[in-house]
Amino acid sequence: MRPTTTAVLSALLLCFTSCATRSYTFPDRDGLPPDVEALEKARQELDSVPGKKGSGLGDVSWMPFLAMNAEIYSNNNVPDPKGTSYFDVNVYGPLFMFASTEAYRYDEQQRLYERSDGSSYLWGLISSERSDIRVPSGWHVRTETSLLFGILNWPAKYYISNLPIDRLTPVVPIYSEASTEPAK
């Protein structure tokens, strides 16, 4: 079976419209949080280049209607407190059928104060999300799983003293006073 000229031209056009832009190559994290110290050092080095001040680190690749991957580390924007943010967004499938996101926010001392992740399947038919926010007593955790575009959902809110590094395991590290105390 030979492909038609229209199919070949459509595939070539789609490939020509894809793009990628990169100011930094992010290392593979293997499920761990990003190395914020290395990212901050690389961001400061990029800021020292004339014309690049405040641009942040980024690695974005996009193929229209099929896939997009974006990793971005930059300063927080104005309603957020001063500090930095790391975002990792992946979407795949025809018309972005599947999506996953991760976000980490750090204060001025590069301490994590908020993280969230989410995933969506079949354009939101099934989705789940989790957000962890640092509070004086530990972490406020909010999770939600939903079906049928949110018609059926199962939210949960609870507090824990310290976050596990890997959310896939139920092991919570021993409480550490230094991890939740604000800087003086």
ZIGIPE-V302590 format. One record per residue. N is the residue number from 1. RES is the residue in three letters. SS is DSSP state (alpha for helix, beta for strand, coil for the rest). BURIAL is I if it has 9 or more other C-alpha atoms within 8 Angstrom, else O. Layout:
((N RES SS BURIAL) (N RES SS BURIAL))
//
This chain:
((1 MET coil O) (2 ARG coil O) (3 PRO coil O) (4 THR coil O) (5 THR alpha O) (6 THR alpha O) (7 ALA alpha O) (8 VAL alpha I) (9 LEU alpha O) (10 SER alpha O) (11 ALA alpha O) (12 LEU alpha O) (13 LEU alpha O) (14 LEU alpha I) (15 CYS alpha O) (16 PHE alpha O) (17 THR alpha O) (18 SER coil I) (19 CYS beta O) (20 ALA beta O) (21 THR beta O) (22 ARG beta I) (23 SER coil O) (24 TYR coil O) (25 THR coil O) (26 PHE coil O) (27 PRO coil O) (28 ASP coil O) (29 ARG coil O) (30 ASP coil O) (31 GLY coil O) (32 LEU coil O) (33 PRO coil O) (34 PRO coil O) (35 ASP coil O) (36 VAL alpha O) (37 GLU alpha O) (38 ALA alpha O) (39 LEU alpha I) (40 GLU alpha O) (41 LYS alpha O) (42 ALA alpha I) (43 ARG alpha I) (44 GLN alpha O) (45 GLU alpha O) (46 LEU alpha I) (47 ASP alpha I) (48 SER coil O) (49 VAL coil O) (50 PRO coil O) (51 GLY coil O) (52 LYS coil I) (53 LYS coil I) (54 GLY coil O) (55 SER coil O) (56 GLY coil I) (57 LEU beta I) (58 GLY beta I) (59 ASP beta I) (60 VAL beta I) (61 SER beta I) (62 TRP beta I) (63 MET beta I) (64 PRO coil I) (65 PHE coil O) (66 LEU coil I) (67 ALA beta I) (68 MET beta I) (69 ASN beta I) (70 ALA beta I) (71 GLU beta I) (72 ILE beta I) (73 TYR beta I) (74 SER beta I) (75 ASN beta I) (76 ASN coil I) (77 ASN coil O) (78 VAL coil O) (79 PRO coil O) (80 ASP coil O) (81 PRO coil O) (82 LYS coil I) (83 GLY coil I) (84 THR beta I) (85 SER beta I) (86 TYR beta I) (87 PHE beta I) (88 ASP beta I) (89 VAL beta I) (90 ASN beta I) (91 VAL beta I) (92 TYR beta I) (93 GLY coil I) (94 PRO coil O) (95 LEU coil O) (96 PHE coil I) (97 MET coil I) (98 PHE beta I) (99 ALA beta I) (100 SER beta I) (101 THR beta I) (102 GLU beta I) (103 ALA beta I) (104 TYR beta I) (105 ARG beta I) (106 TYR beta I) (107 ASP coil I) (108 GLU coil O) (109 GLN coil O) (110 GLN coil I) (111 ARG coil O) (112 LEU beta I) (113 TYR beta I) (114 GLU beta I) (115 ARG beta I) (116 SER beta I) (117 ASP beta I) (118 GLY beta I) (119 SER beta I) (120 SER beta I) (121 TYR beta I) (122 LEU alpha O) (123 TRP alpha I) (124 GLY alpha I) (125 LEU coil I) (126 ILE beta I) (127 SER beta I) (128 SER beta I) (129 GLU beta I) (130 ARG beta I) (131 SER beta I) (132 ASP beta I) (133 ILE beta I) (134 ARG beta I) (135 VAL beta O) (136 PRO coil O) (137 SER coil O) (138 GLY beta I) (139 TRP beta I) (140 HIS beta I) (141 VAL beta I) (142 ARG beta I) (143 THR beta I) (144 GLU beta I) (145 THR beta I) (146 SER beta I) (147 LEU beta I) (148 LEU alpha I) (149 PHE alpha I) (150 GLY alpha I) (151 ILE coil O) (152 LEU beta O) (153 ASN beta I) (154 TRP beta O) (155 PRO beta O) (156 ALA beta O) (157 LYS beta O) (158 TYR beta O) (159 TYR beta O) (160 ILE beta I) (161 SER coil O) (162 ASN coil I) (163 LEU coil O) (164 PRO coil I) (165 ILE coil O) (166 ASP coil O) (167 ARG coil O) (168 LEU coil O) (169 THR coil O) (170 PRO coil O) (171 VAL coil O) (172 VAL coil O) (173 PRO coil O) (174 ILE coil O) (175 TYR coil O) (176 SER coil O) (177 GLU alpha O) (178 ALA alpha O) (179 SER alpha O) (180 THR alpha I) (181 GLU coil O) (182 PRO coil O) (183 ALA coil O) (184 LYS coil O))
//
